[in-house]
Amino acid sequence: MSNTTFWLVISAIGIATILMRGSFILTGERFKLSDKFGEILRFIPASVLAALVAPAIFYHNGMVEALHGKERLLASLFALIVAYKTQNIFYTILTGMGTLYLLQYFL
């Protein structure tokens, strides 16, 4: 791929992203969502986060292996407990990453 083609593709993707996001921002005030639909939309960030994190916990080398990588599962459980108790994203990430690092170091 030539340098020109690369920058054209990057520019096109950037413009498309700006147009997509801008369209929702600019037209968002014209449409009123129902309360039920707004309530459903509140769960999208949590479900997307779960979809991103779950494969990192349970997959290893492209396969689900029985309790392989127990340190990831244990770290995620500790992070889940901290998230439930503190409801603080910083403490949750710090706990999960710290626990994973310590378990990988000592196991």
URCORFEN-V608132 format. One record per residue. D_LAST is the distance of its C-alpha to the last C-alpha in Angstrom with 2 decimals. Layout:
D_LAST / D_LAST
This chain:
43.96 / 46.22 / 45.59 / 48.36 / 47.02 / 43.56 / 45.05 / 47.39 / 44.58 / 42.54 / 45.74 / 46.62 / 43.22 / 43.48 / 47.02 / 46.15 / 43.33 / 45.69 / 48.40 / 46.24 / 44.85 / 48.20 / 50.06 / 48.13 / 48.59 / 52.28 / 53.20 / 50.96 / 53.74 / 56.20 / 54.29 / 53.62 / 50.77 / 51.21 / 49.29 / 47.53 / 46.42 / 45.21 / 43.19 / 41.57 / 40.76 / 38.75 / 35.97 / 35.58 / 33.12 / 30.73 / 31.01 / 30.53 / 27.39 / 26.02 / 27.03 / 25.20 / 21.91 / 21.73 / 21.37 / 18.42 / 16.62 / 17.88 / 18.72 / 16.80 / 19.09 / 22.08 / 21.48 / 20.37 / 17.92 / 17.35 / 14.13 / 12.51 / 10.28 / 9.89 / 8.30 / 11.75 / 13.65 / 12.28 / 12.92 / 16.27 / 17.18 / 16.73 / 18.74 / 21.27 / 21.85 / 22.38 / 24.67 / 26.66 / 27.11 / 27.85 / 29.09 / 28.09 / 26.55 / 25.41 / 23.43 / 21.99 / 20.80 / 19.56 / 17.55 / 16.09 / 15.23 / 14.00 / 11.72 / 10.34 / 10.03 / 8.35 / 5.69 / 5.36 / 5.86 / 3.84 / 0.00
